[in-house]
Amino acid sequence: MNVRNCRNCGRLFNYIAGNPVCPACKEELEKKFQQAKEFIRNNAHSTVKMVSEECDVPESQVKQWIREERLIFSDGAVAGITCEVCGDPIPTGRFCDKCKNQMMNDLNGAVKKPEQPLQPRKQTKDNPRMRFLDNR
């Protein structure tokens, strides 16, 4: 059994995987997330700072939710998040669409494709049926 201290409150809890936060703090964080989500829904042109102040959540947590693609700002709003590759502003995630497509093309190009399609084997015998040996 893996027991750890909660990163937020310091209580001991049975750690399984993921963020080292106790169940009570996870539940509280999820409530804050729902508040932030509702705030963004009602205030289409809000910013990370506005969400942080209104929902009493650190800006870093709001940015983490955006990077995890749990929160998405409207196209007109400035989320303060930039693509990790080219630096263009993006509404959610880690990469812009252009960089995602480039990475996907690079990965697809890394897989070596067969030069010639495999041809079925030609039967060399006149009668291609399966033969059985007698076990007498």
Backbone torsions as a table, in degrees:
resi	resn	phi	psi	omega
1	MET	NA	131.8	-177.5
2	ASN	-102.1	111.1	-178.7
3	VAL	-109.1	132.5	179.5
4	ARG	-135.3	166.7	172.3
5	ASN	-89.9	141.2	177.9
6	CYS	-65.8	138.3	179.9
7	ARG	-66.7	-31.5	-177.1
8	ASN	-87.8	-53.6	-171.8
9	CYS	-104.9	-16.6	177.9
10	GLY	89.1	-2.6	179.3
11	ARG	-70.1	151.2	174.7
12	LEU	-77.7	142.5	176.1
13	PHE	-152.9	162.2	179.4
14	ASN	-81.1	107.4	-177.0
15	TYR	-84.3	129.8	178.4
16	ILE	-107.9	-60.8	179.6
17	ALA	-166.5	166.7	176.3
18	GLY	86.9	-149.9	-177.9
19	ASN	-67.9	129.7	-178.0
20	PRO	-76.2	70.5	-178.7
21	VAL	-128.1	137.6	-178.1
22	CYS	-68.0	160.5	-179.3
23	PRO	-57.3	-36.8	-179.8
24	ALA	-65.1	-42.8	179.0
25	CYS	-69.8	-35.6	176.0
26	LYS	-61.4	-42.6	179.6
27	GLU	-64.1	-42.9	178.3
28	GLU	-63.7	-41.3	178.7
29	LEU	-65.2	-37.2	178.1
30	GLU	-66.5	-37.4	175.9
31	LYS	-63.5	-41.6	177.9
32	LYS	-63.4	-39.3	178.2
33	PHE	-61.8	-44.2	179.6
34	GLN	-63.2	-37.9	176.1
35	GLN	-63.3	-45.0	179.8
36	ALA	-63.3	-41.7	179.3
37	LYS	-62.4	-43.6	178.8
38	GLU	-66.3	-39.7	178.1
39	PHE	-61.6	-44.2	179.6
40	ILE	-65.8	-38.4	178.8
41	ARG	-62.4	-40.5	-177.8
42	ASN	-81.9	-25.1	-178.9
43	ASN	-121.9	86.9	-170.9
44	ALA	-59.7	-33.7	-175.7
45	HIS	-104.6	36.1	178.9
46	SER	-79.5	162.1	178.7
47	THR	-115.0	172.8	178.9
48	VAL	-60.3	-42.2	-178.9
49	LYS	-63.8	-42.1	179.3
50	MET	-63.3	-43.2	179.7
51	VAL	-64.5	-41.9	-179.8
52	SER	-60.7	-46.9	-178.9
53	GLU	-68.7	-43.2	-176.3
54	GLU	-68.3	-39.2	-174.7
55	CYS	-99.0	1.8	179.2
56	ASP	55.7	52.2	179.7
57	VAL	-129.0	141.2	177.0
58	PRO	-62.0	147.3	178.9
59	GLU	-58.3	-35.2	-179.8
60	SER	-62.5	-35.8	178.4
61	GLN	-68.9	-40.8	177.8
62	VAL	-62.9	-42.8	178.5
63	LYS	-64.8	-34.9	177.1
64	GLN	-64.5	-42.5	178.0
65	TRP	-62.5	-36.3	178.2
66	ILE	-68.2	-44.4	179.3
67	ARG	-62.9	-34.7	178.4
68	GLU	-77.4	-2.6	-178.3
69	GLU	63.7	29.5	173.4
70	ARG	-86.5	-32.5	176.4
71	LEU	-113.6	138.8	177.6
72	ILE	-132.3	124.6	176.4
73	PHE	-87.2	155.0	178.5
74	SER	-64.2	161.5	-176.1
75	ASP	-60.9	-33.8	-178.5
76	GLY	-78.2	-20.9	-176.5
77	ALA	-81.3	147.0	176.9
78	VAL	-96.1	111.5	-177.6
79	ALA	-84.2	-18.1	-178.1
80	GLY	81.8	13.5	180.0
81	ILE	-107.8	134.2	178.7
82	THR	-121.0	156.4	177.3
83	CYS	-62.3	135.6	-178.3
84	GLU	-71.3	-15.4	-178.9
85	VAL	-97.2	-56.7	-173.2
86	CYS	-103.3	-16.9	177.8
87	GLY	88.4	4.0	177.2
88	ASP	-69.8	146.4	177.5
89	PRO	-67.8	139.4	179.9
90	ILE	-132.8	152.5	-179.4
91	PRO	-78.5	-26.5	-178.9
92	THR	-162.7	163.4	176.1
93	GLY	87.5	-161.4	-177.9
94	ARG	-112.8	-25.8	-174.5
95	PHE	-131.0	151.0	175.0
96	CYS	-77.6	166.7	-177.9
97	ASP	-61.7	-38.0	-179.5
98	LYS	-61.6	-46.2	-178.9
99	CYS	-70.9	-35.3	175.9
100	LYS	-60.9	-46.0	179.5
101	ASN	-63.7	-40.3	179.3
102	GLN	-63.3	-43.6	178.8
103	MET	-64.2	-39.9	179.7
104	MET	-64.8	-41.9	177.7
105	ASN	-64.5	-40.2	178.2
106	ASP	-63.3	-42.2	179.2
107	LEU	-67.8	-40.3	177.9
108	ASN	-65.5	-33.9	178.4
109	GLY	-73.5	-22.2	-178.9
110	ALA	-74.1	-23.9	179.1
111	VAL	-82.4	121.6	-177.8
112	LYS	-76.1	122.8	179.5
113	LYS	-92.4	144.3	178.7
114	PRO	-62.9	138.5	-177.4
115	GLU	-70.7	-41.3	178.3
116	GLN	-122.5	138.4	177.7
117	PRO	-66.0	144.7	-179.8
118	LEU	-68.2	133.2	179.0
119	GLN	-96.0	144.5	177.0
120	PRO	-65.4	147.4	-179.6
121	ARG	-67.1	138.9	177.0
122	LYS	-84.9	141.7	179.0
123	GLN	-76.1	126.6	-178.7
124	THR	-91.4	-19.4	-179.8
125	LYS	-95.3	158.4	178.9
126	ASP	-71.1	-36.9	-176.7
127	ASN	-118.3	101.5	-172.4
128	PRO	-82.0	13.6	-178.1
129	ARG	-68.2	158.8	178.6
130	MET	-75.4	140.0	-179.9
131	ARG	-111.0	142.8	177.1
132	PHE	-117.8	141.3	176.7
133	LEU	-92.0	142.1	176.2
134	ASP	-77.8	132.6	178.5
135	ASN	-102.6	66.0	-179.1
136	ARG	-99.4	NA	NA
